[in-house]
Amino acid sequence: MTDIPTDPREREIYDLAVRIGLAWRETRRGASASALRDYLYGQGDQAIEMGQMDTLDLLADGNPWRMSELAEALRVEPSTATRAVQRLVSAGLAERRTNHDDGRVVQVTITPAGIEAHRVVAVRRVELLGYIVTRFRRQELREFAEMFERFNGSVDTFMHSQVATE
């Protein structure tokens, strides 16, 4: 654990980092809260898991994906992507197809039911984000979008540096 800085300027940065960390935690908790999850992804047998929606987001472009490419785009292990796709296939939201040019290659595509399930969640997501963005001025949104993108990029950079040192 890092010692709390005593220098006022370093302490301010430390305190801001703590605030950001707490806000990040609350975002994760809020994003997985049952009411919000039910609103976005549905309830009961028709519910889609967040990971399934991540996969449908990629498949919704209509192009077939190789499993290795899908895993890389989702930033998960191939076995995790395979399990997610299997759940989508079982639910009728995606299908595996053999590549026409190379029969050894299996690709994943979205089904019409997957397109509809994706559309429903995408509409709800737009409603939620539409509500949220009305709470900010346009310039704040521009700054927030840039900072959030940089924040996520920094997380990736940090994790890549950690993997490289192992």
C-alpha positions as CSV (number, residue, x, y, z in Angstrom):
1,M,0.0,0.0,0.0
2,T,1.2,3.5,-0.8
3,D,1.8,5.9,2.0
4,I,-0.4,9.0,2.1
5,P,1.6,11.9,0.8
6,T,2.4,14.8,3.2
7,D,3.2,17.3,0.4
8,P,0.0,19.3,-0.2
9,R,0.2,19.1,-4.0
10,E,0.9,15.3,-3.9
11,R,-1.9,14.9,-1.3
12,E,-4.4,16.6,-3.6
13,I,-3.5,14.2,-6.4
14,Y,-3.8,11.3,-4.0
15,D,-7.2,12.5,-2.7
16,L,-8.4,12.9,-6.3
17,A,-7.2,9.4,-7.2
18,V,-9.1,8.1,-4.2
19,R,-12.3,9.9,-5.3
20,I,-11.9,8.6,-8.8
21,G,-11.4,5.1,-7.5
22,L,-14.5,5.3,-5.4
23,A,-16.5,6.7,-8.3
24,W,-15.2,3.8,-10.4
25,R,-16.4,1.3,-7.8
26,E,-19.8,3.0,-7.6
27,T,-20.1,2.8,-11.4
28,R,-19.3,-0.9,-11.4
29,R,-21.8,-1.5,-8.6
30,G,-24.4,0.7,-10.2
31,A,-23.9,-1.0,-13.6
32,S,-24.5,-4.4,-12.0
33,A,-27.3,-3.4,-9.8
34,S,-30.3,-5.7,-10.3
35,A,-32.8,-3.0,-11.2
36,L,-30.5,-1.4,-13.9
37,R,-29.5,-4.8,-15.2
38,D,-33.1,-5.9,-15.5
39,Y,-34.0,-2.7,-17.3
40,L,-31.1,-2.9,-19.8
41,Y,-30.8,-6.7,-20.3
42,G,-34.3,-8.0,-19.5
43,Q,-35.6,-10.4,-16.9
44,G,-36.0,-14.2,-16.5
45,D,-35.4,-16.5,-19.4
46,Q,-35.3,-13.7,-21.9
47,A,-32.5,-11.8,-20.0
48,I,-29.1,-11.3,-21.7
49,E,-26.0,-11.3,-19.7
50,M,-23.7,-8.3,-19.9
51,G,-21.0,-10.4,-21.5
52,Q,-23.5,-11.7,-24.1
53,M,-24.4,-8.1,-24.9
54,D,-20.7,-7.2,-25.4
55,T,-20.5,-10.1,-27.9
56,L,-23.7,-9.1,-29.6
57,D,-22.4,-5.5,-29.9
58,L,-19.5,-6.9,-32.0
59,L,-21.7,-9.4,-34.0
60,A,-24.3,-6.8,-34.8
61,D,-22.2,-5.3,-37.5
62,G,-23.2,-8.3,-39.6
63,N,-19.8,-9.6,-40.4
64,P,-18.7,-13.1,-39.3
65,W,-16.1,-13.3,-36.6
66,R,-13.5,-16.0,-36.0
67,M,-13.4,-17.1,-32.4
68,S,-9.8,-15.9,-31.9
69,E,-10.7,-12.4,-33.3
70,L,-13.8,-12.3,-31.1
71,A,-11.8,-13.2,-28.0
72,E,-9.2,-10.5,-28.8
73,A,-11.9,-7.8,-29.4
74,L,-13.7,-8.8,-26.2
75,R,-10.3,-8.8,-24.3
76,V,-11.0,-12.2,-22.9
77,E,-9.4,-15.6,-23.1
78,P,-10.5,-17.7,-26.0
79,S,-12.2,-20.2,-23.7
80,T,-14.3,-17.4,-22.2
81,A,-15.3,-16.2,-25.6
82,T,-16.2,-19.8,-26.6
83,R,-18.5,-20.1,-23.5
84,A,-20.1,-16.8,-24.2
85,V,-20.8,-17.7,-27.8
86,Q,-22.1,-21.2,-26.8
87,R,-24.7,-19.4,-24.5
88,L,-25.7,-17.2,-27.4
89,V,-25.9,-20.2,-29.8
90,S,-28.0,-22.1,-27.2
91,A,-30.3,-19.0,-26.9
92,G,-30.7,-18.8,-30.7
93,L,-29.0,-15.4,-30.8
94,A,-25.9,-16.4,-32.7
95,E,-24.7,-19.3,-34.8
96,R,-21.4,-20.9,-35.8
97,R,-20.7,-21.4,-39.4
98,T,-17.9,-23.0,-41.3
99,N,-15.9,-20.5,-43.4
100,H,-16.6,-21.0,-47.1
101,D,-13.0,-20.6,-48.2
102,D,-11.5,-22.7,-45.4
103,G,-13.7,-25.5,-43.9
104,R,-11.4,-25.7,-40.8
105,V,-12.3,-22.2,-39.7
106,V,-15.4,-21.6,-37.7
107,Q,-17.0,-18.2,-37.7
108,V,-19.7,-16.7,-35.5
109,T,-22.6,-14.6,-36.8
110,I,-25.6,-13.0,-35.3
111,T,-29.1,-14.5,-36.0
112,P,-32.3,-12.5,-36.7
113,A,-33.3,-13.2,-33.0
114,G,-29.9,-11.9,-31.9
115,I,-30.3,-8.7,-34.0
116,E,-33.7,-8.1,-32.3
117,A,-32.3,-8.8,-28.8
118,H,-29.4,-6.4,-29.5
119,R,-31.8,-3.8,-30.8
120,V,-34.0,-3.9,-27.7
121,V,-31.0,-3.5,-25.4
122,A,-29.4,-0.9,-27.6
123,V,-32.6,1.2,-27.4
124,R,-32.7,1.0,-23.6
125,R,-29.0,1.9,-23.4
126,V,-29.6,5.0,-25.5
127,E,-32.5,5.9,-23.3
128,L,-30.4,5.6,-20.2
129,L,-27.4,7.5,-21.7
130,G,-29.7,10.1,-23.2
131,Y,-31.1,10.8,-19.7
132,I,-27.6,11.0,-18.2
133,V,-26.2,13.4,-20.8
134,T,-28.9,15.9,-20.2
135,R,-27.4,16.4,-16.8
136,F,-24.2,17.9,-18.4
137,R,-23.4,20.9,-20.5
138,R,-22.1,20.2,-24.0
139,Q,-18.5,21.2,-23.2
140,E,-18.6,19.0,-20.1
141,L,-19.7,16.1,-22.2
142,R,-16.8,16.6,-24.7
143,E,-14.3,16.8,-21.8
144,F,-15.8,13.8,-20.0
145,A,-15.8,11.7,-23.2
146,E,-12.1,12.5,-23.8
147,M,-11.2,11.9,-20.2
148,F,-13.1,8.7,-20.0
149,E,-11.4,7.4,-23.2
150,R,-8.0,8.4,-21.8
151,F,-8.9,6.7,-18.4
152,N,-9.7,3.5,-20.2
153,G,-6.6,3.7,-22.3
154,S,-4.5,4.2,-19.3
155,V,-6.0,1.2,-17.6
156,D,-5.1,-0.9,-20.6
157,T,-1.6,0.6,-20.8
158,F,-1.0,-0.1,-17.1
159,M,-2.2,-3.7,-17.4
160,H,0.0,-4.3,-20.5
161,S,3.0,-3.0,-18.6
162,Q,2.1,-5.3,-15.6
163,V,1.9,-8.4,-17.9
164,A,5.2,-7.4,-19.6
165,T,7.0,-7.3,-16.2
166,E,5.7,-10.8,-15.1
